[in-house]
Amino acid sequence: MAAVTPLIPARQKDVNRAKVCDDNFVEFVSQWTGTPSTRPAPDAPILPGSLCSARDFIELFESQLISRHLDLMARVLRVQQKVFYTIGSSGHEGNAMVARLTRHTDPAFLHYRSGGFMAERFRKLPGMDPIMDSALSFAASKDDPISGGRHKVWGSKPLWVLPQTSTIASHLPKALGTAVAIEQARRIGHTLPIPDDSITICSFGDASANHATAQTAFNTAAWTAYQKLPAPVLYVCEDNGIGISVKTPNGWIANSFRTRDGLDYFYADGLDLAAGYEQVARAVHHCRTTRRPTFLHLRTTRIMGHAGTDFEIEWRSFEELMAVEAGDPLLRSAAIALQSGVLNRDELLALYEATRKKCFAAAEEADRRPKLDSLAEVIAPLAPYTPDKVAAEAARSDYQDKRLAVFGNEEKLPEKLPPRHLAIQINNALHDLFAKYPETLLFGEDVAQKGGVYTVTKGLQKAFKGARVFNTLLDETMILGLAQGFANMGMLPMPEIQYLAYFHNACDQIRGEACSLQFFSNGQYRNPMVMRIASLGYQRGFGGHFHNDNSITALRDIPGLVVGCPSRGDDAATMLRTMMALAKVDGRVCAYLEPIALYMTKDLYETGDGQWLTTYPAPDQAMVLGEERVYFPEARDLVIFSFGNGVPMSLRAARDIEKAHGWKVRVVDLRWLQPLNEAAIARHAADCARILVVDEGRRSAGVGEGIITAVVEAGQGSKPLRRVVGVDTYTPLAGAAFLVIPADADIVAMAGELARER
């Protein structure tokens, strides 16, 4: 591509670089003096030797113009408070080629500079308007067909573009997960919502390619290829050479990815439609036919700055800016149009101005459309819950023949067996749910042949085979990325995170991605899952802060996430059924915390009493979301609120408190930690004279703070109220761990303080 010499150098020092780029285009076309060729036929190459036909070129060029004028419109109308997003696609318009050469049923996870891609993909279905749809999103109108006014995102349900916010590579794992899921569906007999030979498209910038989340996706893609497992993901690195203001070293992307084993590398010039079209076509064809992870290095540039607030002249020289703007891909497209004869100067300028007019008219119309103006509207898609449907699904038991095939015969059904401990009842529930839901998959570290570190998944792989129960890389980010991919394709994933502390390595896959999808797609997309996590403290003989972790705060802070923590076997089964129903019916993302120290616990008060063993509930029994378990409901002297390990501790302490003070003690196992059942907390607090909260988590930002807030906001804060809670420290090894987390004696001692309060 030849550089374009600026026509009026003095004006190039204008602070408004958008206006400079706009004027450059008009002046370049107006003053073009070349000799055009004879206008080519629609199916003829746009230039000799190009795979891009005249028809291809004209439509791609129109998509480029739409993208550019949306950017120009946003810069003008942002200052008038009519548009609320100015991160543009200028310089990246060549990504329209990727859209043209793929299908609208190829799921796409897009970089925020994907205006050209979106404009071109809109051609795939009749009656769709990329300009108006984009304008509604820019204006944060609740008529925006993808997010309903919640964010400016590229997305479309009919076009299979799953919305992303301004993420830094966090969408790469779930894009690979979706590609794996496309192939996994065949192995488990699952019907896909898209054609079987679909590929996944994932675009991102060169700076984002350095992010740890991107690198974990590339590593897993290569590992998958090494294992000869199909994973048809097309990673499109849109290399503009800069990340906000930090430049990417020349040649870094090519050198880093060109020879990476298992990630097939292709290069394409995204600044030149005539040259780049065949290069993009080769990459797409390779990905679709080989089903291998493919890396498309797409050359782009970035003009008009990172966003409207990025005044590049403050940190880049005018000479550098002029050189960048001379490489504007729209100038190259204009040159191709004029040289080929497909458009003359007047036609080209008329098309340019007509596109501008459409974009501004759409923006003005979008500004008149209604905005979100109530809290109820804003949060409507965040955490959908249809209680009756969830209850019916959780209790559905019309799969008895499958249960018999799994468990052996009628007498071996788990509800016919003697009481068992927590780990066995979770295992029974998993077998049960796998029989109920043939689309369920369970995966994670060591979960298959070994059956997990604590044998909770023992026997599942043997019963349901490796296509449904399998081990993954030691990489929590990718485990959760896979889960989202399977969910995107209509399956019900159950990823396992081996320890709660390991979740923190990958928290944003749930916070920024999984739980935000329904919100930012206005409920059109969902990725249901039940994430199992071995959790909490009190694990003896094997400790340290990575194996005894009580930090639930990072989970409870995630909007829309359901967090549950059973303390006994029967509750574990009924809660798991409800979580699967929440995922199946309402598309919810659930975190199921399994107290490690209670996995094998049999006794409650004395050795051999067997009072923490439970029978297995029949498959038509389930637990209502938020429903608590109450021990000694008639007690009125003291109520203890707790969960997890705190429940048997509180029950033992209650017996000692009654002996010491003569109080009747009610113990409430909250079971559901997010959302907290504030109404139940208020009701029990109102019933009782004194209130004690037992929270094994840390003092700061723990569950206990939420319980006390619910008590106080219910007007019960004037009652004697205390909290037994862990210390704000990392958990040390061995016996020292028990110095920083609550003990039975601490509960009894705190009751003594309540007794002294009048």
Protein Blocks (a to p, Z undefined) as FASTA:
>chain_A
ZZdddfblmlmmpmblmlmmmmmmmmmmmmpcbdcdddddfkbcfbghiabdfklmmmmm
mmmmmmmmmmmmmmmmmmnopaccfbdfehjlmmmmmmmmmcfklccdddfklmmmmmmm
mmmpghiafklmmmmmmnopaklmklnopaccdddfklopacddddehklmmmmmmmmmm
mmmmmmnopacfbdfkbccdddddfklmmpmklmmmmmmmmmmmmnopacddddddddeh
iahjaccdehklmmmmmmgghiacddddfkbmklmmmmmmmmmmmmmmnopacddddddd
dehijblmlcfklmpcfklmmmmmmmpmklmmmmmmmmnopacfklmmmmmmmmmmmmmm
mmmmmmmpccdfbfklmmmmmmgcdfklmmmmmmpcclmmmmmmmnopamlpmklpccdd
fklmmmmmmmmmmmmmmmbccddehklmnnpanlmmgoklmmnojklgccddddfklmmm
mmmmmmmnopacddddfbfklmmmmmmmmmmmmmmmmmmnnomaccdddddddedehieh
iacjklmccbfklmmmpghiacdddfbfklmmmmmmmmmmmmmmnopacdddddfklmmp
mbfkbghklpmgccdddfkbccdehiacdehklbckbccddehjllmmmmmmmmmmmmmn
opacddddekpabdcdfklmmmmmmmpmbdcdddfbdfehpaklmmmmmmmmnopmmpcc
dddddddddddehjllmmmbccfklmmmmmmmmmmpZZ
